[in-house]
Amino acid sequence: GKIFYGCSRYPKCDYAVWNKPVNKECPSCGHYFMLEKNTKKDGLHFKCPECNFVEKVEEKETAERLENAVK
């Protein structure tokens, strides 16, 4: 099966997404989280599940995330 992220209040809440949610407010609509996506075409970016705003992740930020993940 494919990994998914769901609501911790299941079964009362059945919200699920397949991209990793990140604690980052959407700068376009103010939605309280964004989804992390990584594609060959667009690379690593954040996408808002409400308004579909896309924010490219800079290479420096990607390197910092990888460095922190190893620790």
C-alpha positions in Angstrom: 0.0 0.0 0.0 0.8 3.7 -0.3 1.6 5.8 2.7 -1.0 8.3 3.7 -1.5 10.8 6.5 -4.8 10.8 8.3 -6.6 12.6 11.1 -5.8 11.4 14.6 -9.6 11.5 15.5 -10.5 8.6 13.2 -13.3 7.4 12.8 -15.0 10.6 13.7 -12.7 12.4 11.2 -11.8 10.6 8.0 -9.6 13.3 6.4 -6.6 11.8 4.6 -3.8 13.1 2.3 -1.0 11.3 0.5 1.5 14.1 0.7 3.2 15.0 4.0 1.5 17.8 5.8 3.9 20.5 7.1 3.3 23.1 9.8 3.5 26.1 7.4 0.7 28.6 6.8 -0.3 29.3 3.2 0.9 32.8 2.3 -1.9 33.1 -0.3 -5.1 32.0 1.6 -3.9 31.6 5.2 -4.7 27.9 5.4 -3.0 26.5 8.5 -0.9 23.8 6.8 0.6 23.0 3.4 1.6 19.7 1.8 5.1 18.8 0.9 5.5 17.4 -2.6 8.6 16.2 -4.5 8.4 15.6 -8.2 10.9 15.2 -11.0 9.4 18.1 -12.9 9.0 20.6 -10.1 11.4 19.4 -7.4 10.6 19.9 -3.8 7.7 22.3 -3.1 4.8 23.1 -0.8 1.2 23.1 -2.0 -1.8 24.4 -0.3 -4.7 21.8 -0.1 -7.3 24.7 -0.1 -6.2 27.1 -2.9 -3.5 25.1 -4.7 -0.9 27.8 -4.1 2.6 26.4 -4.8 5.8 27.5 -3.1 9.1 26.3 -4.5 11.6 25.2 -1.8 15.0 26.7 -2.3 18.1 24.5 -2.5 19.5 26.0 0.7 16.3 25.1 2.6 16.4 21.6 1.1 20.0 21.1 2.3 19.1 22.3 5.8 16.2 20.0 6.0 18.3 17.0 5.0 21.1 18.0 7.5 18.5 18.2 10.3 16.9 14.9 9.3 20.3 13.1 9.7 20.8 14.3 13.3 
